[in-house]
Amino acid sequence: MHCLVVYDIPDDAKRTKVADVCLDYGLDRIQYSAFLGTLSASLQSELMLKLKKTLGRKAGNIQLFPLSGKDWDGRRVIESKE
């Protein structure tokens, strides 16, 4: 199942560690604090537990949005590379 992970974390070190966890799960960075990829429901749960542990008691907001096939198919992307 496709999913989108977005976060807002003020602490630079924690933000970097959260990004590393997302990359470890095979998610692709689409913005500085947004990752997109395909994970089973159980891996999504596992990821959220790991992200919660990584964030610890620091301030932050991490959200995971599962995307249905219909939502994924309706996705529109504009990408420009110089």
C-alpha angles and dihedrals in degrees: 000000000000118000141182121215119195129173145178112204121163096198110086095208094049091045090054092048091050090051090050091053091051090050090048088058091054097254119150120232109237097168133006092273102021131084131184131193150113121286132156116246090256092051090048089055091046091049092052091050090050092047091050090052091046093051091047114169095335119116115265149115123232121181131183120198117194110214123211120223089256091052091048092049090051092054116121123201132192113188127171125186124189 
